[in-house]
Amino acid sequence: MLKRLKQAIRQVLQSSKKQLDFNNIGYLPRWVILAFDTFIIFTSLFITKLIISRIKDQIFTLSFSNAEIVIIVVNIIFFILYRTYAGLIRHSTFLDAVRFLIASVSTLITIFVAHYIYYLYSDQELIFIPTLLIYSLISFCGLFLFRVMVKQVFEVYVNYSQKENELKVLVYGTDENAIAIASALKSEKPNRFTVIGFIDKAEKNKSKQILGLPIINLQRNIALTLRVHKAQALILADKYITNQETVALIDKCLDYNMKVYRAPLLSDIEENKNITSQIEKIQIEDILERPPIKLDNKLVAKEIFNKCVFVTGGAGSIGSEIVRQVAGYKPKKLVIIDQAESPLYQIQLEIKDNFPDLKFEAIINDIRDLDKTEIIFKNNNPDVVYHAAAYKHVPLMENYPSQAIMANVLGSKNVADLSLKYNASKFVMVSTDKAVNPSNVMGASKRIAEIYVQALQEYVKADHKKATGFVTTRFGNVLGSNGSVVPLFKKQIEKGGPLTITHPDIIRYFMTISEACQLVIEAGAMGNGGEVFIFDMGEAVKIIDLAKKIIRLAGYIPNRDIEIKVIGLRPGEKLYEELLNEKSSTLPTYNDKIMIAKVETYDFESINNDITKLVGFAKEQDKEQIVKKMKDIVPEFLSMNSTFEKFDK
């Protein structure tokens, strides 16, 4: 305590040396505070005079003597000298109390000295000493209590005003994680949530309490439980809650327009950040109706560690996530290839920040240019190539089939051929479920790329000197990827709607970007060459149901606050996607979520010649010849809602 007092006194004395700028308009509020302090010491002197008059049995007078005016003036001088007015009253601290203590003691000592000097020369008292002592005590207490009262009033006002913005919440769970989260929320200021109780799914703690809050047994619909207890939201904090339980709880809450939040696990809490900011609103990714994917990190690490890894399309939504995940496995060198300048620059900055010790290179390049792409391969000799570069938007590729051929077919062929030529151990291609029984140019172009890569693998097997393994991964729609439906819906909600869907019965399979990229990376590690890996994506999701959930997650009511509008199927779009056609079958792998599709293989020389002709048509931008040739190569390619239907066989 004494050490703290010495430090405070030192700070006060140092601050008193600062030069005052009386012309600065910013000092006006401080002089208002000084005026309040002056009023308090005048009042203190009146009270002192009243007490002394009673002690000495004298008549009380309102007027001040010259000596009493001197006390006031000296006290104000020390206020200015020690800058007692400089602090914000609502944020008064121990340091402010020390300022007043020093000012009061300085005033007391100064007047004492003046009193004895005056007495020495005039043989008369300047002031009655008890008056000075009582005044010093009362003025100090008055000044200090004034600040304490203002601070308390301000805090009460702020807390009251914030109560209106705080959400009353029930915490789902009674384990150590839920208790720690609730305790942190109760102690944090300012509050975002007011915890009013815990929900016990086990129903074993009826009439008990945690942290002085009731434990509520979940014996009815979760949304009704929230309403009965006048809660506005639910925080999921149970450490052991399953994905199925989470989805069920969220769906029930959303049906009744209740807000749902997810609390972090204690092990995941970031240091130097308050708990409130780490409690996140439920996202659409949290309500995928299937468990998250667990992949074999040891196998992946063996594939990537200390290897030179290429990622084409490395600035895209899928490619950039592959880059992030690969970087975590400490490759010898990571080469990121993309033709999009700005996104490539952004992923370059991100890798520099998050992996400062990683040797990597971001290269602007178009994989359609074989010669320039070969220079990159020649200079780096990659061990593993992840090929994610592609055009993927169905309506655009329907209008520009030549671009689909040049990027998705020729670009894939270039990268695959160079991987073989420069002895990469593994080439992993990112494909799509739209390549199965394709109904559009984009899907058909990806299927042709698959066919070529598999045929190239058969060619490699015949040449025992070549060891590159060619692997294909095929999956459905990715939540949050560039141009996907979820970001589109979110932008439409920001504009007030409507949300546009192409057909009320359209369904799609979904996975998160992270899961999609984990699949690509593990497939590369798992595959020996020639495999087409497909993914158990759970149940298909109706897009109209997805739209309703996103609207509710945003806090609105579908078709009341935000309209859902059906605009009709786009060119090349079908109602449902498939991961296999009727001619294909699957084989299991050690991961029950990943299967190998047994698909028809093609002769390498034949498909190579077909692609050469197809690329020739693409260079001439002959749409009809391009699509006719695509349908020759892929007989199951039947156009839907497209002008190319006339070429169907």
Secondary structure, DSSP 8 states (H G I E B T S, - for coil): -HHHHHHHHHHHHHHTTS---TT-GGGHHHHHHHHHHHHHHHHHHHHHHHHHHHHTT----SS--HHHHHHHHHHHHHHHHTTTTSS-GGG--HHHHHHHHHHHHHHHHHHHHHHHHHHHHHSS-SS-HHHHHHHHHHHHHHHHHHHHHHHHHHHHHHHHHHHTT-EEEEEE--SHHHHHHHHHHHH-SS-SEEEEEEEETT---TT-EETTEEEEE--S-HHHHHHHTT-SEEEE--TT--HHHHHHHHHHHHHTT-EEEE---GGG--TTS-HHHH-EE--GGGG-SS------HHHHHHHHTT-EEEEETTTSHHHHHHHHHHHTT--SEEEEEES-HHHHHHHHHHHHHH-TT--EEEEE--TT-HHHHHHHHHHH--SEEEE------HHHHHH-HHHHIIIIIIHHHHHHHHHHHTT-SEEEEEEEGGGSS--SHHHHHHHHHHHHHHHHHHHHHH-TT---EEEEEEE-EEET-TT-HHHHHHHHHHTT--EEES-TT-EE-EEEHHHHHHHHHHHHHH--SS-EEEE---S-EEHHHHHHHHHHHTT--BTTTB-EEE----TT--S---SS-TT-EEEE-SSTTEEEEE-----HHHHHHHHHHHHHHHHHT-HHHHHHHHHHH-TT----SSGGGGG--
